[in-house]
Amino acid sequence: MQSLQLLPFTDPWLYAWMATLILGSAFLQGVGGVGFTMFSAPVAAMVCPELVPGPLLMLGGCVTFLTAVRERHNISWSSAGSALVGRVVGSLIAVVALAQLAQRPLNFLFAAMILLAVGMSVAGLQIVATRRNVTIAGVLSGIMGTLTSVGAPPLVIALQRSAPPTLRATTGVILFFGSMFSLSVLAAAGYFGVNELLLGATMVPFMLLGFWASGRLRQKVSASMLRSGLLAFCALSAFGLILKNL
């Protein structure tokens, strides 16, 4: 893979857009428990593709870690273990796809995965959280997360019958460790290097600010309305990415 240009560091307007995107995405994550990469990934793919997938995976891992720590006593470690086994397999499949596909087909695959994430989120599927189902959800999360940075929807569906604190904390710990593994695989394959690491690191303060603001304001924001708006926005962004590449 060619090394990334340093455009995000030399274009102040682009950098400001990225910072605002990360801040808003972290706020959504803190309010609703999911949403960081679902909101930021499709926008980044169109405006600043340097963020996808590595830097967003890095930032998403950090913000889900904060979510898991905040409610750590509610983590279901048995479910987390099953999902992480699947996540490892899915991440390896995704890296093979990255190596085999050119950029334009990857953009279409990216948009399709975002639409799949939205569809899974609104489908209302009723799945029992058996070890097999959670492992399968982990595989899907690994594929979607490594390709697009968006790996939460399969996990949320598989664990939806859990109590909300357990759902948030367990999903958070899975996404944190899963993101770290995905980053390791991407780095080994040449898709995550020093430029991507620096870009992600410079966005961390904005991510922390957005997450902090969510703690102050989440009681005043309707999580359900926020979720509906987020899903509609993601779908529109994915269609926009498709049109851009046609």
FENQUIDA-V249871 format. One record per helix or strand. SS is the DSSP state (h for helix, s for strand). FROM is the first residue (numbers start at 1). TO is the last residue. Records with the same first field share a line. If there is no record, write none. Layout:
SS: FROM-TO / FROM-TO
This chain:
h: 7-10 / 12-32 / 36-47 / 49-51 / 54-70 / 72-74 / 77-100 / 103-122 / 131-148 / 152-158 / 164-188 / 194-220 / 223-245
